[in-house]
Amino acid sequence: YFTMRRNFLVRGFALLLCTMVRGHGWDCVHDKLAPTENVRAHQRYPETNRAELRSEASALGRLRSGHRREGAAPIRIFFDQSQLNINLQGEEAKLAYIATILEEAKKIFESMIKVLPVSGNLFVTRACTVVWTSGPNTGVCAEAKTEASCGTMPLIPEPHYMATRLVDKDGKESELPGGKGVPNTDLLVYVTASSFDDICSQSNALAYANACQRDQRDRPVVAYINFCSNKVDPGHMKNGLPDPDDVRLALHEMTHILGMSASSYAFWRDEYGEPRTPRCPGPSECESLGRPTPDGDPPIDLLGKYSVSTNTVRTSINPASAKQVKMVVTPTVQSVVRNHFNCSSLLGA
């Protein structure tokens, strides 16, 4: 779950409604990224009672006037730069500049977003390749990958894995060992750099990012961000601070990680923590993917993509261009854009 200051919504949409980040004219290439595998990274959280949350937040106005979920705290973001150090070995100026960009972006997000904090250390989950779907071992892996990647992060560090329990077809149990996890973290982001991949070489992108794993309540907890190293210019540093346009670019990409992505809309939740898009089991056409979760996964459409409820995203015709567009239509987004433009008929943004 996320709780956000109202101005984050305005700023976030201002960043994402543009296909380019102004200033240096960086491209946004998020829609060109290959989809990541749907892997659940179950985390430990303080006990919460959904009925109580719904009762406490029964008046939506209380949420909008400053009500915050009890126990929420500023999101703790950890940027793992182990692969970045390898990618940019000998290029200390670029390493330092990227680190400064990320630190500034981190400060902004931690001041704007609160989450229910992970209890103990955060862990990365190995992807199950065969899962028990019935019987006493339902949801347990029969087989799993011994190693995992995350976007441009080629190999997850061993200490980050959660131990994986396996039960084979004969009922024999075994375990893939885990590590200690990552302390004091609610979102783990692997940072890499490259210049010769298709995205960096065929666009004017400075960076791109995506989520890799969500927790049992759909919150992104493991992700990656890749910088196109040939476009990273330490000369943009002024008075010890990175270029504001480069920081805005990092904010833009981090917002994709946190849910502003076509691949994430079906996982959005309402102000009570309930899924906005109905989950499997539910719709008769549902096909569940990955490890079962308390609410299941969203339904899959004929193209193999997650279907998104019309209470979250709708297709409309832009009267100015006569082109078909998709708009986010959640109540808060509608309220913000209608007030901002003083137009009560706006569908969304």
C-alpha positions as CSV (number, residue, x, y, z in Angstrom):
1,Y,0.0,0.0,0.0
2,F,1.0,3.6,-0.6
3,T,-0.1,6.8,1.0
4,M,0.9,9.9,-1.0
5,R,0.8,13.6,-0.5
6,R,-1.7,15.1,-2.9
7,N,1.0,17.1,-4.7
8,F,2.8,13.9,-5.6
9,L,-0.1,12.9,-7.8
10,V,0.1,16.2,-9.6
11,R,3.8,16.1,-10.1
12,G,3.8,12.4,-11.0
13,F,1.3,12.8,-13.7
14,A,3.1,15.9,-15.0
15,L,6.2,13.8,-15.3
16,L,4.5,10.9,-17.1
17,L,2.1,12.7,-19.4
18,C,5.0,13.8,-21.5
19,T,6.8,11.3,-23.8
20,M,10.0,13.3,-23.3
21,V,11.6,14.8,-20.2
22,R,12.2,18.4,-21.0
23,G,15.6,20.1,-20.7
24,H,17.9,17.7,-22.5
25,G,15.0,16.1,-24.4
26,W,15.5,12.6,-23.0
27,D,13.2,10.0,-24.5
28,C,10.8,7.9,-22.4
29,V,11.2,4.3,-23.7
30,H,9.2,2.5,-21.0
31,D,6.6,1.2,-23.4
32,K,9.4,-0.5,-25.5
33,L,10.7,-2.6,-22.6
34,A,10.2,-6.3,-22.5
35,P,7.7,-7.3,-19.8
36,T,9.2,-8.7,-16.7
37,E,8.2,-12.1,-15.3
38,N,5.4,-12.0,-12.7
39,V,7.2,-13.1,-9.5
40,R,5.9,-12.6,-6.0
41,A,8.4,-11.6,-3.3
42,H,6.5,-12.3,-0.1
43,Q,7.6,-10.0,2.7
44,R,6.9,-9.7,6.4
45,Y,4.7,-6.8,7.5
46,P,3.1,-5.7,10.8
47,E,-0.3,-7.3,11.3
48,T,-3.1,-5.3,9.8
49,N,-6.9,-5.8,9.9
50,R,-8.6,-5.0,6.6
51,A,-12.0,-4.6,8.2
52,E,-10.6,-2.0,10.6
53,L,-8.8,-0.2,7.8
54,R,-12.0,0.0,5.8
55,S,-13.9,1.3,8.9
56,E,-11.3,3.9,9.7
57,A,-11.2,5.1,6.1
58,S,-15.0,4.9,5.5
59,A,-15.2,8.6,4.7
60,L,-13.0,9.2,1.6
61,G,-12.8,12.8,2.6
62,R,-10.8,11.9,5.7
63,L,-8.1,10.4,3.4
64,R,-8.1,13.4,1.2
65,S,-7.9,15.8,4.1
66,G,-4.8,14.3,5.7
67,H,-5.8,10.9,7.1
68,R,-2.9,8.5,7.0
69,R,-2.9,4.7,7.5
70,E,-1.6,3.9,11.0
71,G,1.9,2.4,10.9
72,A,2.8,3.9,7.6
73,A,6.3,5.4,7.4
74,P,8.4,7.1,4.7
75,I,9.4,4.6,2.0
76,R,13.0,3.3,2.4
77,I,14.7,2.9,-1.0
78,F,18.0,1.1,-1.4
79,F,19.9,1.4,-4.6
80,D,22.2,-1.7,-5.1
81,Q,25.1,-0.4,-7.2
82,S,27.2,-3.6,-7.3
83,Q,26.6,-4.2,-11.0
84,L,27.0,-0.5,-11.8
85,N,30.5,-0.6,-10.3
86,I,31.3,-3.4,-12.7
87,N,29.7,-1.7,-15.7
88,L,31.5,1.6,-15.1
89,Q,34.8,0.3,-13.7
90,G,37.4,3.0,-14.1
91,E,34.8,5.7,-14.8
92,E,34.6,7.2,-11.3
93,A,33.2,10.5,-12.4
94,K,30.1,8.8,-14.0
95,L,29.7,6.5,-11.0
96,A,29.7,9.5,-8.7
97,Y,27.3,11.5,-10.9
98,I,24.8,8.6,-11.1
99,A,25.0,8.1,-7.3
100,T,24.2,11.8,-6.8
101,I,21.3,11.7,-9.2
102,L,19.8,8.7,-7.3
103,E,20.4,10.2,-3.9
104,E,18.5,13.4,-4.9
105,A,15.6,11.3,-6.3
106,K,15.5,9.2,-3.2
107,K,15.2,12.2,-0.9
108,I,12.2,13.5,-2.9
109,F,10.3,10.1,-2.9
110,E,11.0,9.5,0.7
111,S,9.5,12.9,1.6
112,M,6.4,12.2,-0.5
113,I,5.5,8.5,-0.1
114,K,4.6,6.5,3.0
115,V,4.2,2.7,3.0
116,L,3.6,0.0,5.5
117,P,7.3,-0.8,6.2
118,V,8.8,-4.3,5.7
119,S,9.4,-6.0,9.0
120,G,13.0,-7.2,9.2
121,N,14.9,-7.6,6.0
122,L,13.6,-7.4,2.5
123,F,14.1,-10.6,0.3
124,V,14.1,-11.4,-3.4
125,T,12.2,-14.6,-4.4
126,R,13.3,-17.2,-6.8
127,A,10.8,-17.9,-9.6
128,C,8.9,-21.2,-9.4
129,T,8.9,-23.1,-12.6
130,V,6.5,-25.7,-11.4
131,V,3.9,-25.0,-8.6
132,W,1.6,-27.2,-6.7
133,T,-2.0,-26.1,-7.5
134,S,-3.9,-28.5,-5.3
135,G,-3.6,-30.5,-2.1
136,P,-1.8,-29.7,1.1
137,N,1.2,-28.1,-0.8
138,T,-0.9,-25.7,-2.9
139,G,1.3,-22.7,-3.7
140,V,4.6,-24.4,-2.9
141,C,7.2,-24.7,-5.6
142,A,7.9,-28.2,-7.0
143,E,10.7,-26.8,-9.0
144,A,12.4,-23.3,-9.0
145,K,15.1,-21.4,-10.7
146,T,18.3,-21.5,-8.7
147,E,19.3,-18.0,-10.0
148,A,17.4,-15.0,-11.0
149,S,17.9,-11.8,-12.9
150,C,16.0,-8.4,-12.7
151,G,15.8,-6.6,-16.1
152,T,19.4,-5.4,-16.8
153,M,20.7,-6.9,-13.5
154,P,22.1,-10.2,-14.8
155,L,22.3,-12.0,-11.5
156,I,20.7,-11.3,-8.2
157,P,23.3,-11.4,-5.3
158,E,23.0,-14.7,-3.3
159,P,22.6,-12.9,0.0
160,H,19.4,-11.2,-1.2
161,Y,17.5,-14.5,-1.8
162,M,14.8,-15.8,0.5
163,A,15.2,-19.6,1.2
164,T,12.9,-21.5,-1.2
165,R,11.1,-24.6,0.0
166,L,10.6,-27.3,-2.6
167,V,8.3,-30.3,-2.6
168,D,8.8,-32.6,-5.6
169,K,6.2,-34.8,-7.3
170,D,6.9,-37.6,-4.8
171,G,6.3,-35.3,-1.8
172,K,10.0,-35.1,-0.9
173,E,11.0,-31.8,0.6
174,S,14.2,-29.8,0.0
175,E,15.3,-26.2,0.2
176,L,17.3,-23.8,-1.9
177,P,19.3,-21.8,0.6
178,G,18.7,-18.1,1.2
179,G,20.7,-15.2,2.5
180,K,20.2,-12.5,5.0
181,G,18.2,-10.2,2.7
182,V,18.5,-6.4,2.6
183,P,18.0,-4.4,5.8
184,N,16.0,-1.2,6.3
185,T,14.5,-1.4,2.8
186,D,11.0,-1.3,1.4
187,L,12.1,-1.0,-2.3
188,L,15.2,-2.6,-3.6
189,V,16.4,-1.1,-6.9
190,Y,19.3,-2.7,-8.9
191,V,21.3,0.0,-10.8
192,T,23.2,-0.9,-14.0
193,A,24.7,1.0,-16.9
194,S,25.1,0.1,-20.6
195,S,25.5,1.9,-23.9
196,F,25.2,-0.9,-26.5
197,D,21.8,-2.5,-25.8
198,D,19.0,-1.8,-28.2
199,I,17.2,0.7,-26.0
200,C,20.3,2.9,-25.4
201,S,21.7,2.6,-28.9
202,Q,18.4,3.3,-30.7
203,S,17.0,6.1,-28.6
204,N,17.8,9.3,-26.8
205,A,17.1,7.8,-23.4
206,L,19.3,8.6,-20.5
207,A,17.8,5.7,-18.4
208,Y,14.9,3.3,-18.2
209,A,13.4,1.2,-15.4
210,N,10.8,-1.3,-14.4
211,A,9.6,-3.4,-11.5
212,C,10.6,-7.1,-11.3
213,Q,8.9,-8.4,-8.2
214,R,5.8,-7.4,-6.2
215,D,4.9,-8.4,-2.7
216,Q,1.8,-10.4,-1.7
217,R,-0.3,-7.2,-1.8
218,D,1.0,-6.1,-5.2
219,R,3.4,-3.4,-4.1
220,P,6.6,-3.3,-6.1
221,V,9.5,-4.3,-3.9
222,V,12.3,-5.3,-6.4
223,A,13.2,-3.3,-9.5
224,Y,16.0,-2.1,-11.8
225,I,17.1,1.1,-13.4
226,N,19.6,1.2,-16.2
227,F,21.5,4.3,-17.3
228,C,22.7,4.7,-20.8
229,S,26.4,5.3,-19.9
230,N,27.3,7.0,-23.2
231,K,24.8,9.8,-22.3
232,V,25.8,10.2,-18.7
233,D,27.6,13.5,-18.4
234,P,29.3,14.4,-15.1
235,G,29.8,17.8,-16.5
236,H,26.2,18.5,-15.7
237,M,27.2,18.6,-12.0
238,K,27.0,22.2,-10.7
239,N,28.0,23.2,-7.1
240,G,28.0,19.6,-6.0
241,L,24.4,19.0,-7.3
242,P,23.3,17.1,-10.4
243,D,21.4,18.8,-13.2
244,P,17.7,19.1,-12.2
245,D,16.7,17.7,-15.6
246,D,18.7,14.5,-14.9
247,V,17.1,14.3,-11.4
248,R,13.6,14.7,-13.0
249,L,14.5,11.9,-15.4
250,A,15.3,9.6,-12.5
251,L,12.1,10.6,-10.8
252,H,10.2,9.8,-14.0
253,E,11.7,6.3,-14.2
254,M,11.2,5.6,-10.5
255,T,7.5,6.5,-11.0
256,H,7.3,3.8,-13.6
257,I,8.7,1.4,-11.0
258,L,6.2,2.4,-8.4
259,G,3.2,1.7,-10.6
260,M,2.8,4.2,-13.4
261,S,3.1,1.6,-16.1
262,A,0.7,-0.2,-18.3
263,S,2.0,-3.5,-16.9
264,S,1.1,-2.3,-13.3
265,Y,-2.4,-0.8,-13.7
266,A,-4.2,-4.1,-13.1
267,F,-2.4,-4.3,-9.7
268,W,-3.5,-0.9,-8.4
269,R,-5.5,-0.9,-5.2
270,D,-8.1,1.5,-3.8
271,E,-7.9,3.6,-0.7
272,Y,-8.9,0.6,1.5
273,G,-6.2,-1.6,0.1
274,E,-8.6,-3.7,-2.0
275,P,-7.8,-4.6,-5.6
276,R,-9.4,-2.2,-8.1
277,T,-9.3,-5.0,-10.8
278,P,-11.1,-8.2,-9.8
279,R,-8.8,-11.1,-9.1
280,C,-8.6,-14.8,-9.9
281,P,-10.4,-16.8,-8.9
282,G,-13.3,-14.7,-10.0
283,P,-14.0,-13.9,-13.7
284,S,-14.7,-17.2,-15.4
285,E,-12.0,-16.5,-18.0
286,C,-9.3,-16.1,-15.4
287,E,-5.9,-17.7,-15.8
288,S,-3.8,-17.5,-12.7
289,L,-0.1,-16.9,-13.2
290,G,2.8,-17.3,-10.8
291,R,2.7,-18.0,-7.1
292,P,-0.8,-17.7,-5.6
293,T,-1.5,-14.6,-3.5
294,P,-4.2,-13.7,-1.0
295,D,-6.2,-12.0,-3.7
296,G,-5.0,-14.0,-6.8
297,D,-3.8,-12.3,-10.0
298,P,-5.7,-10.1,-12.4
299,P,-7.4,-11.9,-15.4
300,I,-5.4,-12.3,-18.6
301,D,-6.8,-11.0,-21.9
302,L,-6.5,-12.7,-25.3
303,L,-3.2,-11.0,-26.0
304,G,-1.7,-12.5,-22.8
305,K,-1.7,-9.2,-20.9
306,Y,-3.4,-8.4,-17.6
307,S,-6.9,-7.0,-18.1
308,V,-7.5,-3.7,-16.3
309,S,-10.8,-2.7,-14.8
310,T,-12.6,0.3,-16.3
311,N,-12.7,1.8,-12.8
312,T,-8.9,2.4,-13.3
313,V,-8.2,2.9,-17.0
314,R,-10.6,3.7,-19.8
315,T,-10.2,4.2,-23.5
316,S,-11.5,7.5,-24.9
317,I,-11.3,9.7,-28.0
318,N,-9.4,12.9,-27.7
319,P,-11.7,15.5,-29.2
320,A,-8.7,17.7,-30.2
321,S,-6.9,15.0,-32.2
322,A,-9.7,12.5,-32.8
323,K,-7.2,9.8,-31.6
324,Q,-7.9,7.0,-29.2
325,V,-6.2,7.5,-25.8
326,K,-6.1,5.6,-22.5
327,M,-6.8,7.6,-19.4
328,V,-6.4,6.9,-15.7
329,V,-9.8,7.5,-14.1
330,T,-9.4,6.7,-10.4
331,P,-11.3,9.1,-8.1
332,T,-8.3,11.0,-6.8
333,V,-6.9,11.5,-10.4
334,Q,-10.3,12.7,-11.5
335,S,-10.5,15.1,-8.6
336,V,-7.0,16.5,-9.1
337,V,-7.4,17.1,-12.9
338,R,-10.9,18.5,-12.6
339,N,-9.9,21.0,-10.0
340,H,-6.7,21.9,-11.8
341,F,-8.4,22.6,-15.1
342,N,-11.7,23.8,-13.5
343,C,-13.6,21.3,-15.7
344,S,-16.0,19.0,-14.0
345,S,-16.5,16.8,-17.1
346,L,-12.9,15.6,-17.5
347,L,-12.7,11.8,-17.5
348,G,-9.2,11.5,-16.1
349,A,-5.6,12.0,-17.1
